[in-house]
């Protein structure tokens, strides 16, 4: 953990527009994957056990599986863009992302969730989403100035 870049609040705030675009793209991809899975389930009479091609698959099912495999690969690859920013994806379903930071001399996770216009929360390294603590205005002001 010590080799991880330590972000400031201002640095995270500056990344939020790019992060928002990435997460929105990923949430769209996630929705498309769910739609493809539903279509595949309708065609197969239920979800298949695997996405690998099987001898009994029709040509339509083979196309759906290939499309789904490709969409999943793009989806998984897309989260690498979050990591490239120095962030850690915590929950892809809601677009929850943490950055390693420091508040009042302590190492913490600076915690951002899709839809938040700026960084508003942090939590201890050992805590999760439920342990999010609001950044007090005076803390934000002091750390930004």
C-alpha positions as CSV (number, residue, x, y, z in Angstrom):
1,X,0.0,0.0,0.0
2,X,2.9,2.4,0.7
3,X,3.8,2.5,-3.1
4,X,0.4,3.9,-3.9
5,X,0.2,7.5,-5.0
6,X,-1.4,9.7,-2.4
7,X,-3.9,12.1,-3.9
8,X,-5.1,15.5,-2.6
9,X,-8.7,16.5,-2.6
10,X,-8.0,19.0,-5.4
11,X,-6.4,16.3,-7.5
12,X,-9.4,14.0,-7.1
13,X,-11.8,16.9,-7.8
14,X,-9.8,17.6,-11.0
15,X,-10.2,14.0,-12.2
16,X,-14.0,13.8,-11.5
17,X,-15.1,15.0,-15.0
18,X,-12.9,12.3,-16.7
19,X,-13.9,9.7,-14.1
20,X,-17.6,10.5,-14.6
21,X,-17.3,9.9,-18.4
22,X,-15.5,6.6,-17.8
23,X,-18.0,5.4,-15.2
24,X,-21.0,6.5,-17.4
25,X,-19.5,4.5,-20.3
26,X,-19.0,1.5,-18.1
27,X,-22.6,1.7,-16.7
28,X,-23.9,1.8,-20.2
29,X,-21.8,-1.2,-21.1
30,X,-23.1,-3.0,-18.0
31,X,-26.7,-2.3,-19.0
32,X,-26.0,-3.6,-22.6
33,X,-24.5,-6.8,-21.2
34,X,-27.5,-7.3,-19.0
35,X,-29.8,-6.8,-22.1
36,X,-27.7,-9.3,-24.1
37,X,-27.9,-11.8,-21.3
38,X,-31.6,-11.5,-21.1
39,X,-31.9,-12.0,-24.9
40,X,-29.6,-15.0,-24.7
41,X,-31.7,-16.5,-21.9
42,X,-34.9,-16.1,-23.9
43,X,-33.2,-17.8,-26.9
44,X,-31.9,-20.7,-24.8
45,X,-34.8,-21.1,-22.5
46,X,-32.6,-19.9,-19.6
47,X,-29.1,-18.7,-19.0
48,X,-26.5,-21.1,-20.4
49,X,-24.0,-22.7,-18.1
50,X,-21.1,-21.0,-19.9
51,X,-20.5,-18.5,-22.8
52,X,-18.3,-21.0,-24.6
53,X,-19.8,-22.3,-27.9
54,X,-21.6,-25.7,-27.5
55,X,-22.4,-28.2,-30.2
56,X,-26.1,-27.8,-29.8
57,X,-26.0,-23.9,-30.1
58,X,-27.9,-22.5,-33.1
59,X,-26.1,-20.0,-35.3
60,X,-28.1,-17.2,-33.6
61,X,-27.0,-18.3,-30.2
62,X,-23.4,-18.6,-31.3
63,X,-23.6,-15.0,-32.6
64,X,-25.1,-13.8,-29.3
65,X,-22.5,-15.6,-27.2
66,X,-19.7,-14.1,-29.4
67,X,-21.2,-10.7,-29.0
68,X,-21.6,-11.1,-25.3
69,X,-18.0,-12.3,-24.9
70,X,-16.8,-9.3,-26.8
71,X,-18.9,-6.9,-24.7
72,X,-17.7,-8.4,-21.5
73,X,-14.1,-8.1,-22.6
74,X,-14.6,-4.4,-23.4
75,X,-16.3,-3.9,-20.1
76,X,-13.5,-5.5,-18.1
77,X,-10.9,-3.5,-20.2
78,X,-12.8,-0.3,-19.6
79,X,-12.2,-0.4,-15.8
80,X,-8.5,-0.3,-16.5
81,X,-9.1,3.4,-17.4
82,X,-10.1,4.0,-13.8
83,X,-6.9,2.2,-12.6
84,X,-4.8,4.3,-15.0
85,X,-6.0,7.4,-13.2
86,X,-4.6,6.0,-9.9
87,X,-8.0,5.1,-8.5
88,X,-9.3,1.8,-7.1
89,X,-12.7,0.5,-8.3
90,X,-14.7,-0.6,-5.3
91,X,-18.1,-1.3,-6.7
92,X,-18.7,-1.3,-10.4
93,X,-22.5,-1.6,-10.0
94,X,-22.8,1.9,-8.6
95,X,-19.5,3.4,-9.8
96,X,-17.8,3.6,-6.4
97,X,-14.2,4.6,-6.6
98,X,-11.5,5.3,-4.0
99,X,-8.2,7.2,-4.1
100,X,-5.5,6.8,-1.6
101,X,-5.3,10.0,0.4
102,X,-4.4,11.8,3.6
103,X,-6.7,13.6,6.0
104,X,-5.3,15.2,9.2
105,X,-2.1,13.2,8.9
106,X,-3.8,9.8,8.5
107,X,-3.8,7.6,5.3
108,X,-7.4,7.2,4.2
109,X,-9.5,6.4,1.1
110,X,-10.9,9.5,-0.6
111,X,-14.2,8.1,-1.7
112,X,-16.2,9.1,-4.8
113,X,-19.4,7.7,-6.1
114,X,-20.8,8.3,-9.6
115,X,-23.1,11.3,-9.6
116,X,-21.2,13.2,-7.0
117,X,-19.9,16.5,-8.5
118,X,-16.9,16.7,-6.3
119,X,-15.1,14.7,-3.6
120,X,-17.3,14.8,-0.5
121,X,-16.3,11.7,1.5
122,X,-13.5,9.7,2.9
123,X,-13.2,6.6,5.0
124,X,-10.5,4.8,7.0
125,X,-8.5,2.2,5.0
126,X,-10.1,-0.6,6.9
127,X,-13.7,0.7,6.4
128,X,-15.9,0.4,3.4
129,X,-18.8,2.4,1.9
130,X,-20.8,2.3,5.1
131,X,-17.9,3.9,6.9
132,X,-17.9,7.0,4.7
133,X,-17.4,10.2,6.6
134,X,-18.3,13.6,5.1
135,X,-15.4,15.9,4.4
136,X,-16.1,18.9,6.7
137,X,-16.2,22.2,4.9
138,X,-13.3,23.5,7.1
139,X,-11.2,20.4,6.3
140,X,-11.9,20.9,2.5
141,X,-11.0,24.6,2.8
142,X,-7.8,24.0,4.7
143,X,-6.6,21.2,2.4
144,X,-7.5,23.1,-0.7
145,X,-5.8,26.3,0.3
